[in-house]
């Protein structure tokens, strides 16, 4: 497996684990999170991706994400966002809470619909209870 594909696989695996471990469910945001703070931080992540701010994303990330989101992986994410055209606006943000059954930790998940000049994109952004970035997926 090529290095780039291996890293993408690891990032995807992290996200799958978060959702698989909470198979029973997506539910409302845990009381451990402030809705406004999660929405604002998710918007900041979208902004960092659009600006190509690898340092900002790394600083915000938890240890697992720091390892998974190496510079080459972040550059692939940035390139994907650039491929959508000029960033216009966030159209909608939905929040949900999941529980990591292995650690019993609450995770906040923000699904952010974003408008670009050429198409719309969906960001799935996860935060742990320390408000550290625990997952980032862009499609």
Secondary structure, DSSP 4 states (H G I P E B T S, - for coil): --HHHHHHHHHHHHHHHHHHTTTT--BSPPTTS-HHHHHHHHHHHHHHHHHT-HHHHHHHB-HHHHHHS-HHHHHHHHHHHHTT-SEEEEEEEEEEEEEETTTTEEEEEEEEEEEESS-EEEEEEEE-TT--EEEEEE-
